[in-house]
Amino acid sequence: MKNFAVKVKTNSKQQSIQEQPDGSLTVHLKSPPVDGKANKQS
């Protein structure tokens, strides 16, 4: 099993997943981090 770092940024203008040069992933979500809305975003 391979491990990697994931960074989540909420309140973004667009939803996207970007691979960074260091191999980590950055996930951009439109939802705010309020009342679990970002956790439910799909």
PDBQT receptor file of N, H, CA, C and O in Angstrom, charges set to zero:
ATOM      1  N   MET A   1       0.850  -1.163   0.000  1.00  0.00    +0.000 N 
ATOM      2  CA  MET A   1       0.000   0.000   0.000  1.00  0.00    +0.000 C 
ATOM      3  C   MET A   1       0.904   1.237   0.000  1.00  0.00    +0.000 C 
ATOM      4  O   MET A   1       1.905   1.287   0.714  1.00  0.00    +0.000 OA
ATOM      5  N   LYS A   2       0.532   2.236  -0.816  1.00  0.00    +0.000 N 
ATOM      6  H   LYS A   2      -0.281   2.195  -1.396  1.00  0.00    +0.000 HD
ATOM      7  CA  LYS A   2       1.301   3.471  -0.932  1.00  0.00    +0.000 C 
ATOM      8  C   LYS A   2       0.618   4.592  -0.153  1.00  0.00    +0.000 C 
ATOM      9  O   LYS A   2      -0.602   4.739  -0.231  1.00  0.00    +0.000 OA
ATOM     10  N   ASN A   3       1.375   5.372   0.586  1.00  0.00    +0.000 N 
ATOM     11  H   ASN A   3       2.366   5.252   0.650  1.00  0.00    +0.000 HD
ATOM     12  CA  ASN A   3       0.852   6.519   1.331  1.00  0.00    +0.000 C 
ATOM     13  C   ASN A   3       1.207   7.800   0.610  1.00  0.00    +0.000 C 
ATOM     14  O   ASN A   3       2.275   7.902   0.005  1.00  0.00    +0.000 OA
ATOM     15  N   PHE A   4       0.323   8.774   0.670  1.00  0.00    +0.000 N 
ATOM     16  H   PHE A   4      -0.544   8.691   1.161  1.00  0.00    +0.000 HD
ATOM     17  CA  PHE A   4       0.599  10.083   0.114  1.00  0.00    +0.000 C 
ATOM     18  C   PHE A   4      -0.170  11.135   0.885  1.00  0.00    +0.000 C 
ATOM     19  O   PHE A   4      -1.155  10.833   1.558  1.00  0.00    +0.000 OA
ATOM     20  N   ALA A   5       0.287  12.374   0.782  1.00  0.00    +0.000 N 
ATOM     21  H   ALA A   5       1.087  12.619   0.234  1.00  0.00    +0.000 HD
ATOM     22  CA  ALA A   5      -0.330  13.482   1.509  1.00  0.00    +0.000 C 
ATOM     23  C   ALA A   5      -1.474  14.072   0.693  1.00  0.00    +0.000 C 
ATOM     24  O   ALA A   5      -1.388  14.177  -0.531  1.00  0.00    +0.000 OA
ATOM     25  N   VAL A   6      -2.549  14.457   1.385  1.00  0.00    +0.000 N 
ATOM     26  H   VAL A   6      -2.619  14.371   2.379  1.00  0.00    +0.000 HD
ATOM     27  CA  VAL A   6      -3.699  15.105   0.750  1.00  0.00    +0.000 C 
ATOM     28  C   VAL A   6      -3.994  16.387   1.513  1.00  0.00    +0.000 C 
ATOM     29  O   VAL A   6      -4.120  16.375   2.738  1.00  0.00    +0.000 OA
ATOM     30  N   LYS A   7      -4.103  17.492   0.784  1.00  0.00    +0.000 N 
ATOM     31  H   LYS A   7      -4.000  17.501  -0.211  1.00  0.00    +0.000 HD
ATOM     32  CA  LYS A   7      -4.468  18.783   1.376  1.00  0.00    +0.000 C 
ATOM     33  C   LYS A   7      -5.836  19.150   0.829  1.00  0.00    +0.000 C 
ATOM     34  O   LYS A   7      -6.065  19.071  -0.378  1.00  0.00    +0.000 OA
ATOM     35  N   VAL A   8      -6.749  19.552   1.709  1.00  0.00    +0.000 N 
ATOM     36  H   VAL A   8      -6.563  19.617   2.689  1.00  0.00    +0.000 HD
ATOM     37  CA  VAL A   8      -8.097  19.924   1.290  1.00  0.00    +0.000 C 
ATOM     38  C   VAL A   8      -8.293  21.409   1.540  1.00  0.00    +0.000 C 
ATOM     39  O   VAL A   8      -8.045  21.907   2.639  1.00  0.00    +0.000 OA
ATOM     40  N   LYS A   9      -8.744  22.113   0.499  1.00  0.00    +0.000 N 
ATOM     41  H   LYS A   9      -8.946  21.708  -0.393  1.00  0.00    +0.000 HD
ATOM     42  CA  LYS A   9      -9.032  23.543   0.611  1.00  0.00    +0.000 C 
ATOM     43  C   LYS A   9     -10.508  23.752   0.321  1.00  0.00    +0.000 C 
ATOM     44  O   LYS A   9     -10.988  23.413  -0.761  1.00  0.00    +0.000 OA
ATOM     45  N   THR A  10     -11.226  24.307   1.283  1.00  0.00    +0.000 N 
ATOM     46  H   THR A  10     -10.836  24.582   2.161  1.00  0.00    +0.000 HD
ATOM     47  CA  THR A  10     -12.655  24.556   1.132  1.00  0.00    +0.000 C 
ATOM     48  C   THR A  10     -12.891  25.982   0.640  1.00  0.00    +0.000 C 
ATOM     49  O   THR A  10     -11.966  26.792   0.589  1.00  0.00    +0.000 OA
ATOM     50  N   ASN A  11     -14.131  26.276   0.283  1.00  0.00    +0.000 N 
ATOM     51  H   ASN A  11     -14.882  25.618   0.324  1.00  0.00    +0.000 HD
ATOM     52  CA  ASN A  11     -14.534  27.603  -0.212  1.00  0.00    +0.000 C 
ATOM     53  C   ASN A  11     -13.793  27.995  -1.491  1.00  0.00    +0.000 C 
ATOM     54  O   ASN A  11     -13.524  29.177  -1.706  1.00  0.00    +0.000 OA
ATOM     55  N   SER A  12     -13.463  27.030  -2.334  1.00  0.00    +0.000 N 
ATOM     56  H   SER A  12     -13.682  26.070  -2.159  1.00  0.00    +0.000 HD
ATOM     57  CA  SER A  12     -12.790  27.315  -3.592  1.00  0.00    +0.000 C 
ATOM     58  C   SER A  12     -13.804  27.704  -4.659  1.00  0.00    +0.000 C 
ATOM     59  O   SER A  12     -14.982  27.363  -4.550  1.00  0.00    +0.000 OA
ATOM     60  N   LYS A  13     -13.358  28.413  -5.684  1.00  0.00    +0.000 N 
ATOM     61  H   LYS A  13     -12.401  28.691  -5.773  1.00  0.00    +0.000 HD
ATOM     62  CA  LYS A  13     -14.241  28.802  -6.781  1.00  0.00    +0.000 C 
ATOM     63  C   LYS A  13     -14.586  27.608  -7.660  1.00  0.00    +0.000 C 
ATOM     64  O   LYS A  13     -15.679  27.558  -8.225  1.00  0.00    +0.000 OA
ATOM     65  N   GLN A  14     -13.675  26.643  -7.787  1.00  0.00    +0.000 N 
ATOM     66  H   GLN A  14     -12.787  26.683  -7.329  1.00  0.00    +0.000 HD
ATOM     67  CA  GLN A  14     -13.905  25.457  -8.605  1.00  0.00    +0.000 C 
ATOM     68  C   GLN A  14     -13.564  24.210  -7.789  1.00  0.00    +0.000 C 
ATOM     69  O   GLN A  14     -12.745  24.256  -6.871  1.00  0.00    +0.000 OA
ATOM     70  N   GLN A  15     -14.203  23.106  -8.139  1.00  0.00    +0.000 N 
ATOM     71  H   GLN A  15     -14.869  23.069  -8.884  1.00  0.00    +0.000 HD
ATOM     72  CA  GLN A  15     -13.850  21.827  -7.544  1.00  0.00    +0.000 C 
ATOM     73  C   GLN A  15     -12.805  21.190  -8.432  1.00  0.00    +0.000 C 
ATOM     74  O   GLN A  15     -12.995  21.087  -9.644  1.00  0.00    +0.000 OA
ATOM     75  N   SER A  16     -11.699  20.761  -7.837  1.00  0.00    +0.000 N 
ATOM     76  H   SER A  16     -11.545  20.845  -6.852  1.00  0.00    +0.000 HD
ATOM     77  CA  SER A  16     -10.656  20.117  -8.618  1.00  0.00    +0.000 C 
ATOM     78  C   SER A  16      -9.731  19.326  -7.711  1.00  0.00    +0.000 C 
ATOM     79  O   SER A  16      -9.724  19.496  -6.492  1.00  0.00    +0.000 OA
ATOM     80  N   ILE A  17      -8.957  18.464  -8.335  1.00  0.00    +0.000 N 
ATOM     81  H   ILE A  17      -8.963  18.326  -9.326  1.00  0.00    +0.000 HD
ATOM     82  CA  ILE A  17      -7.896  17.727  -7.655  1.00  0.00    +0.000 C 
ATOM     83  C   ILE A  17      -6.629  17.979  -8.453  1.00  0.00    +0.000 C 
ATOM     84  O   ILE A  17      -6.588  17.763  -9.665  1.00  0.00    +0.000 OA
ATOM     85  N   GLN A  18      -5.592  18.441  -7.759  1.00  0.00    +0.000 N 
ATOM     86  H   GLN A  18      -5.625  18.617  -6.776  1.00  0.00    +0.000 HD
ATOM     87  CA  GLN A  18      -4.336  18.755  -8.430  1.00  0.00    +0.000 C 
ATOM     88  C   GLN A  18      -3.199  17.971  -7.787  1.00  0.00    +0.000 C 
ATOM     89  O   GLN A  18      -3.095  17.898  -6.563  1.00  0.00    +0.000 OA
ATOM     90  N   GLU A  19      -2.345  17.385  -8.630  1.00  0.00    +0.000 N 
ATOM     91  H   GLU A  19      -2.429  17.445  -9.625  1.00  0.00    +0.000 HD
ATOM     92  CA  GLU A  19      -1.153  16.718  -8.116  1.00  0.00    +0.000 C 
ATOM     93  C   GLU A  19      -0.034  17.748  -8.034  1.00  0.00    +0.000 C 
ATOM     94  O   GLU A  19       0.228  18.469  -8.997  1.00  0.00    +0.000 OA
ATOM     95  N   GLN A  20       0.613  17.813  -6.895  1.00  0.00    +0.000 N 
ATOM     96  H   GLN A  20       0.400  17.228  -6.112  1.00  0.00    +0.000 HD
ATOM     97  CA  GLN A  20       1.677  18.778  -6.659  1.00  0.00    +0.000 C 
ATOM     98  C   GLN A  20       3.031  18.166  -7.040  1.00  0.00    +0.000 C 
ATOM     99  O   GLN A  20       3.150  16.943  -7.119  1.00  0.00    +0.000 OA
ATOM    100  N   PRO A  21       4.038  18.992  -7.276  1.00  0.00    +0.000 N 
ATOM    101  CA  PRO A  21       5.369  18.476  -7.652  1.00  0.00    +0.000 C 
ATOM    102  C   PRO A  21       5.973  17.503  -6.638  1.00  0.00    +0.000 C 
ATOM    103  O   PRO A  21       6.767  16.637  -7.006  1.00  0.00    +0.000 OA
ATOM    104  N   ASP A  22       5.600  17.643  -5.359  1.00  0.00    +0.000 N 
ATOM    105  H   ASP A  22       4.956  18.347  -5.060  1.00  0.00    +0.000 HD
ATOM    106  CA  ASP A  22       6.138  16.729  -4.339  1.00  0.00    +0.000 C 
ATOM    107  C   ASP A  22       5.372  15.414  -4.255  1.00  0.00    +0.000 C 
ATOM    108  O   ASP A  22       5.678  14.576  -3.407  1.00  0.00    +0.000 OA
ATOM    109  N   GLY A  23       4.376  15.222  -5.129  1.00  0.00    +0.000 N 
ATOM    110  H   GLY A  23       4.128  15.903  -5.818  1.00  0.00    +0.000 HD
ATOM    111  CA  GLY A  23       3.601  13.978  -5.148  1.00  0.00    +0.000 C 
ATOM    112  C   GLY A  23       2.343  14.023  -4.307  1.00  0.00    +0.000 C 
ATOM    113  O   GLY A  23       1.555  13.078  -4.347  1.00  0.00    +0.000 OA
ATOM    114  N   SER A  24       2.123  15.085  -3.546  1.00  0.00    +0.000 N 
ATOM    115  H   SER A  24       2.762  15.852  -3.514  1.00  0.00    +0.000 HD
ATOM    116  CA  SER A  24       0.911  15.209  -2.747  1.00  0.00    +0.000 C 
ATOM    117  C   SER A  24      -0.248  15.647  -3.637  1.00  0.00    +0.000 C 
ATOM    118  O   SER A  24      -0.040  16.087  -4.767  1.00  0.00    +0.000 OA
ATOM    119  N   LEU A  25      -1.467  15.524  -3.119  1.00  0.00    +0.000 N 
ATOM    120  H   LEU A  25      -1.636  15.167  -2.201  1.00  0.00    +0.000 HD
ATOM    121  CA  LEU A  25      -2.660  15.948  -3.844  1.00  0.00    +0.000 C 
ATOM    122  C   LEU A  25      -3.303  17.115  -3.101  1.00  0.00    +0.000 C 
ATOM    123  O   LEU A  25      -3.332  17.137  -1.870  1.00  0.00    +0.000 OA
ATOM    124  N   THR A  26      -3.815  18.080  -3.853  1.00  0.00    +0.000 N 
ATOM    125  H   THR A  26      -3.791  18.063  -4.852  1.00  0.00    +0.000 HD
ATOM    126  CA  THR A  26      -4.586  19.174  -3.274  1.00  0.00    +0.000 C 
ATOM    127  C   THR A  26      -5.997  19.077  -3.835  1.00  0.00    +0.000 C 
ATOM    128  O   THR A  26      -6.193  19.094  -5.050  1.00  0.00    +0.000 OA
ATOM    129  N   VAL A  27      -6.982  18.974  -2.937  1.00  0.00    +0.000 N 
ATOM    130  H   VAL A  27      -6.822  18.961  -1.950  1.00  0.00    +0.000 HD
ATOM    131  CA  VAL A  27      -8.385  18.857  -3.319  1.00  0.00    +0.000 C 
ATOM    132  C   VAL A  27      -9.062  20.183  -3.009  1.00  0.00    +0.000 C 
ATOM    133  O   VAL A  27      -9.054  20.637  -1.865  1.00  0.00    +0.000 OA
ATOM    134  N   HIS A  28      -9.651  20.805  -4.030  1.00  0.00    +0.000 N 
ATOM    135  H   HIS A  28      -9.657  20.436  -4.959  1.00  0.00    +0.000 HD
ATOM    136  CA  HIS A  28     -10.363  22.071  -3.861  1.00  0.00    +0.000 C 
ATOM    137  C   HIS A  28     -11.862  21.775  -3.874  1.00  0.00    +0.000 C 
ATOM    138  O   HIS A  28     -12.365  21.176  -4.824  1.00  0.00    +0.000 OA
ATOM    139  N   LEU A  29     -12.577  22.190  -2.829  1.00  0.00    +0.000 N 
ATOM    140  H   LEU A  29     -12.168  22.677  -2.057  1.00  0.00    +0.000 HD
ATOM    141  CA  LEU A  29     -14.019  21.995  -2.719  1.00  0.00    +0.000 C 
ATOM    142  C   LEU A  29     -14.720  23.341  -2.668  1.00  0.00    +0.000 C 
ATOM    143  O   LEU A  29     -14.205  24.294  -2.083  1.00  0.00    +0.000 OA
ATOM    144  N   LYS A  30     -15.902  23.420  -3.284  1.00  0.00    +0.000 N 
ATOM    145  H   LYS A  30     -16.321  22.645  -3.759  1.00  0.00    +0.000 HD
ATOM    146  CA  LYS A  30     -16.698  24.640  -3.239  1.00  0.00    +0.000 C 
ATOM    147  C   LYS A  30     -17.365  24.846  -1.886  1.00  0.00    +0.000 C 
ATOM    148  O   LYS A  30     -17.597  25.983  -1.476  1.00  0.00    +0.000 OA
ATOM    149  N   SER A  31     -17.667  23.779  -1.204  1.00  0.00    +0.000 N 
ATOM    150  H   SER A  31     -17.478  22.855  -1.537  1.00  0.00    +0.000 HD
ATOM    151  CA  SER A  31     -18.428  23.838   0.050  1.00  0.00    +0.000 C 
ATOM    152  C   SER A  31     -17.629  24.470   1.177  1.00  0.00    +0.000 C 
ATOM    153  O   SER A  31     -16.409  24.319   1.242  1.00  0.00    +0.000 OA
ATOM    154  N   PRO A  32     -18.317  25.177   2.066  1.00  0.00    +0.000 N 
ATOM    155  CA  PRO A  32     -17.642  25.735   3.241  1.00  0.00    +0.000 C 
ATOM    156  C   PRO A  32     -17.470  24.660   4.314  1.00  0.00    +0.000 C 
ATOM    157  O   PRO A  32     -18.212  23.678   4.320  1.00  0.00    +0.000 OA
ATOM    158  N   PRO A  33     -16.503  24.829   5.223  1.00  0.00    +0.000 N 
ATOM    159  CA  PRO A  33     -16.305  23.858   6.297  1.00  0.00    +0.000 C 
ATOM    160  C   PRO A  33     -17.267  24.105   7.462  1.00  0.00    +0.000 C 
ATOM    161  O   PRO A  33     -16.833  24.262   8.604  1.00  0.00    +0.000 OA
ATOM    162  N   VAL A  34     -18.575  24.140   7.173  1.00  0.00    +0.000 N 
ATOM    163  H   VAL A  34     -18.927  24.013   6.245  1.00  0.00    +0.000 HD
ATOM    164  CA  VAL A  34     -19.592  24.447   8.166  1.00  0.00    +0.000 C 
ATOM    165  C   VAL A  34     -20.570  23.294   8.260  1.00  0.00    +0.000 C 
ATOM    166  O   VAL A  34     -21.077  22.832   7.239  1.00  0.00    +0.000 OA
ATOM    167  N   ASP A  35     -20.841  22.827   9.450  1.00  0.00    +0.000 N 
ATOM    168  H   ASP A  35     -20.429  23.203  10.280  1.00  0.00    +0.000 HD
ATOM    169  CA  ASP A  35     -21.816  21.752   9.697  1.00  0.00    +0.000 C 
ATOM    170  C   ASP A  35     -21.592  20.525   8.828  1.00  0.00    +0.000 C 
ATOM    171  O   ASP A  35     -22.559  19.873   8.432  1.00  0.00    +0.000 OA
ATOM    172  N   GLY A  36     -20.335  20.190   8.519  1.00  0.00    +0.000 N 
ATOM    173  H   GLY A  36     -19.550  20.719   8.841  1.00  0.00    +0.000 HD
ATOM    174  CA  GLY A  36     -20.021  18.988   7.751  1.00  0.00    +0.000 C 
ATOM    175  C   GLY A  36     -20.333  19.076   6.268  1.00  0.00    +0.000 C 
ATOM    176  O   GLY A  36     -20.279  18.052   5.588  1.00  0.00    +0.000 OA
ATOM    177  N   LYS A  37     -20.660  20.253   5.727  1.00  0.00    +0.000 N 
ATOM    178  H   LYS A  37     -20.705  21.085   6.280  1.00  0.00    +0.000 HD
ATOM    179  CA  LYS A  37     -20.985  20.377   4.299  1.00  0.00    +0.000 C 
ATOM    180  C   LYS A  37     -19.823  19.966   3.414  1.00  0.00    +0.000 C 
ATOM    181  O   LYS A  37     -20.041  19.314   2.393  1.00  0.00    +0.000 OA
ATOM    182  N   ALA A  38     -18.596  20.322   3.768  1.00  0.00    +0.000 N 
ATOM    183  H   ALA A  38     -18.418  20.852   4.598  1.00  0.00    +0.000 HD
ATOM    184  CA  ALA A  38     -17.446  19.940   2.956  1.00  0.00    +0.000 C 
ATOM    185  C   ALA A  38     -17.229  18.441   3.010  1.00  0.00    +0.000 C 
ATOM    186  O   ALA A  38     -16.779  17.854   2.026  1.00  0.00    +0.000 OA
ATOM    187  N   ASN A  39     -17.539  17.802   4.138  1.00  0.00    +0.000 N 
ATOM    188  H   ASN A  39     -17.905  18.279   4.937  1.00  0.00    +0.000 HD
ATOM    189  CA  ASN A  39     -17.390  16.352   4.242  1.00  0.00    +0.000 C 
ATOM    190  C   ASN A  39     -18.382  15.620   3.351  1.00  0.00    +0.000 C 
ATOM    191  O   ASN A  39     -18.084  14.524   2.877  1.00  0.00    +0.000 OA
ATOM    192  N   LYS A  40     -19.558  16.200   3.113  1.00  0.00    +0.000 N 
ATOM    193  H   LYS A  40     -19.801  17.090   3.499  1.00  0.00    +0.000 HD
ATOM    194  CA  LYS A  40     -20.607  15.560   2.308  1.00  0.00    +0.000 C 
ATOM    195  C   LYS A  40     -20.477  15.869   0.831  1.00  0.00    +0.000 C 
ATOM    196  O   LYS A  40     -21.162  15.255   0.014  1.00  0.00    +0.000 OA
ATOM    197  N   GLN A  41     -19.605  16.820   0.464  1.00  0.00    +0.000 N 
ATOM    198  H   GLN A  41     -19.048  17.319   1.129  1.00  0.00    +0.000 HD
ATOM    199  CA  GLN A  41     -19.467  17.235  -0.930  1.00  0.00    +0.000 C 
ATOM    200  C   GLN A  41     -18.978  16.076  -1.788  1.00  0.00    +0.000 C 
ATOM    201  O   GLN A  41     -18.063  15.347  -1.405  1.00  0.00    +0.000 OA
ATOM    202  N   SER A  42     -19.598  15.916  -2.951  1.00  0.00    +0.000 N 
ATOM    203  H   SER A  42     -20.341  16.509  -3.262  1.00  0.00    +0.000 HD
ATOM    204  CA  SER A  42     -19.149  14.868  -3.872  1.00  0.00    +0.000 C 
ATOM    205  C   SER A  42     -18.952  15.399  -5.255  1.00  0.00    +0.000 C 
ATOM    206  O   SER A  42     -18.575  14.650  -6.156  1.00  0.00    +0.000 OA
TER     207      SER A  42
